[in-house]
Amino acid sequence: MESIIRGMLVGVLSIGWAGPAWAQGPAEVGKIAVVAGSAWIELHGERQPLQAGSALHEGVTLQTGSDGYVYVNTVDRGFVSLRPNSSLTIEAYVYDGAAPANTQIKLRLNRGVVRTISGEGAQAARERFRMNTPVAAIGIRGTDFSVFTDARTTRVSVRAGGIVMSPFLGGCRPAGMGPCEGGTGLSSQAGVSILQLRHGETQPTLLGPQFQHLSPEAVAPPGKDEGSAAGGQVRTSAVSAPAVVTANEIEILGDAARLLPEPRPAPPPVPETPVV
């Protein structure tokens, strides 16, 4: 009997040391492709070094110094580039390769400039993608876009597809997912145009080419090897759309966004020919 009890205790202790079989750590976001200059991860208030080739997990904050660049190839074959003097928190990145529509992605750009290229999960679950800044909520429409933000102003430029940006007003809250209802969209047809939102404004403003010096690309230009790090994930699409539209007017077509055609008014009735 004593030997049986001893065996049971050993079994219980073994299970205790192994931990629950269902316990899982934070989801993997992807792999660090490039680290240049001053860059690190902050987790639970502690700095940790970054190394190319290492795995990146949700829940961390990526930080760069004045000369720092970090490129990430995400698990859903997307791409993230964090430029100098920037801070990006990866709040959630759950990709289901078997069912990409179940993907959930939530990023928070605290300051600086980030470029993202939507991967398979982000494109399949656009209503579950959100990037927050201190003043704006940004949703995607299958997209390659860049964002600049500080504590009071956010600016976005788009290379392919489209985005939807909204202030945190009414039902649009930082805790939400996906694009907010009634937001303003910016499509790649805008060319060098920029969508800007300032703290306290009720809707974004379109800035034309004369304000190109304020674009995310001008504030923090891409590193010389950013294009090669992104590889074949940069997509371009022929998009027939006006530069700025409302969120409800955008229809998803692959990785492109276009304006839904306005309903044509019914032709006026043809007057009957009087019978003589």
N, C-alpha and C positions, 0 to 999 in steps of 0.2 A: 504493500500500500504506500509506504514512504517513497519508494522509487517512482510510483505512478504520480504522486503529488509533485515530486521534484521535477518530473518530466513536464507536467502541466505548467508549472511555474516558469520553466525554461522557455516553453512555447509562448506564454503570455509576454514574457520579457522580450522575446525575439520580435513579436508583433509590435510591441511598444517602441523598440528601437527602429524598426523599419518604417513606422508611421503609417497612416491610413493609405490604402492602395489608391484611393481616389484623389489624394491631395496633389495639387498641381501648382507650379509656380506661375509667375507672370508670363503672358504669352510673348513669343518671340516676334519682334517687329521686322527683323531682317539682319543683314550683315553690314558692318562698317566697311565701305569700299575704299575710302581715302580719308586720311587725317593729315592736315597740313597746318603748320603754325601752332598757336596756342588753342587747345580745345580739350574739353573734359566733360565728364558726366557728374551730375549731382544727384545723389540718392540718400534720402533720410538726413539731409544736411551735410553729407560728406562728399568730398570731391574724389572721383576715381579717374584714373588715366584712360584714354581711349587708344585702341590699337586696331589698325586695319586688319580685316579678316575676322574680328571677334563678333560674337552675336550681340544684338541690341534687343532689350526687352522693354515692354511697356512699364509705365510708372516712373521712368527716369526723366531728367531734364538735361538736354544737350546744351552746352555753353561754349561759346567761342570768344577769344580775345580779339584784339585789333588786327591780328594777322591770321586768324584761324578760319579754317574751312573743314566741314565734315560732310561727306557724301555717304548716303545709305541706300543700298539696294534692298527694297522691302520684300517680304515673303510672298506677296501677291504680284511680284514683278513690276513694282512701281519704283519711284526714285524720289529721294529727298536730299536737297542741298541746303545746308545751313551756312550762311555767309558770315563775315567778321562782325564782331560786337553784337552777337545775337544769342537769344535764349529760347529754346523750344521744348515744351513739356509734352511727352507722349502719354496722354491720359488713358487711352485705350487703343489697342490694335489687335483685334481678334479676327483672323482670317480663316474661313472654312473652305479649304480647297475643293471638297466634295460638293459643297453647296455655297458658292461665292455670294449669293444673294443674302446670306446670313451674316456677312461680314459687318463688323462695327469698328469704325475708326474715329477717334477724337483726338485732335491736336490742339495745343494752345501756344501761340506765338506770343511770348511775353515782351519781347523787344527785338528789333533788328530786322533781318531779311531772311526769308526762306523761299525756296522754289520746290514745288512738288509736281510730280507727274503721276497721274492716277494709275494704279495697277489694276489687275483683274478684279480684286475684291472691291476696291473703291468704285470701279465703274459698274459693277453688278449691283452694288448696294448704295447708290447715290443718296438715298434718303436716310442712310445711316452713317454718312460722313459729315463731320463738322470740324472746322478750324475756327477757334475763338481767338480774338485779340482783346486788349483792354477795352476797346470801344465797339467791336463789330463781331457778328457771326457770319461765317463764310461757308456756303455750301457749294457743291460742284455739279457740273454737267459733263463729266468725262473730260478731263482737263489737264493741261500743262500751264501752270500759273505761278506768279511770284507775288509775295506780300511783304510790304514794309510796315512796321508799326513802332510807335512809342506809346507813352501813356495817354496821349490825347488825339492822335491821328493815325489812321490806317489807309494805306494805298495799295491797290491791286492792279497788276497788268496780266494779260492773258495771251499765251502763244497759240493754244489750240483748245477748242471746245468753249466752255463758258463757265462763269461762276455766278453766284447769287450772294449779295452782301446786304446785311440788315443791321440797324442799330439795336441795342438792347432796350426795346420799348414794348409795351403791351405784352403779348404772349411770347415774345422772343427773349429767352433767358439763356445765360451761359450754360445752365445745366442741360439744355435741350440737345437733340441730335438732328442732323440734317439741316437743310436750308430752312429759314424761317418764312412763314407765309407773308406775302406782300413785299418781299425784298426786291432789290434792284439788281438786274443781271447785266453782266458785261461779257460780250462774245469776242472771239478772236477776230471778227470782222472790224473791230475798232482800231486795229493796227497798233499805233503807238499811243493810243488813248489810255488814260488811267482813271480808275474809279476811286474816289477819295471820300472818306467819312471822318468827320471830326466829332469829338465828344460834345454831346448836347444837340447835335443835328438830328433831324427826323428822317432824313434820307441822304444817300450818297450823292456826290456831284461828279460829273464827267469832266476831266481835265484834258484839253487838247494837246497837240504836238508841241505847242509853245511851253508846256510845263514838263517836258521830257526830263529835265534835270531833277525832277522830284520823283521819278519812277523808282521802283525797287531796284531795277537794274543799274540805275545811275547812282543811287545811294550806296549800294554794295555790289559792284560788278561781279560776274561769275569768275571763278578761278579758271586758269588756262586749260585745265584738264576736265572741266565739268562736262563738256559734251561727250567726251570719250567714256567718262564714268557712267553717264546715263545710258550709253550704248544705243541700242535700237529701240529704246523705250520712248523716244521723242516721236510724237505722232502729229502729223499735220492733216488737216481736213479742209476741203472746200466747203465753206459755210456761207450760206446766203442769209444774212441777218443784219438788222441794224445794230449799231454799236451798243445801245442801252435799251433794255426791255424790262418789263416786270417779270418776277419769278413765275407767275402763272401763265405767261405767254410763251415760255420756252418749252419746246418739245425735244425729247431725247432721240437722237439718231446716231447710234454707235457712239463714237467719241466726239460727236459734233452737236452743236445746239443751233437751232434755227427758229425764227419767229413763225408762229402759226399764222397761216393766211387769214386776213380779216374776211368775215363773211361779206359777200357781194350783195348789194341791195337788189331787191327784185326789180326787174324792168317795169316801167310804167305800163299800165294796160293800154292795149291798142284800141283806139276808139272805133266803134262799129260804123261801118258805112251806111249812112241813112238810105233806106229804101225809097226810091222815087215812085 
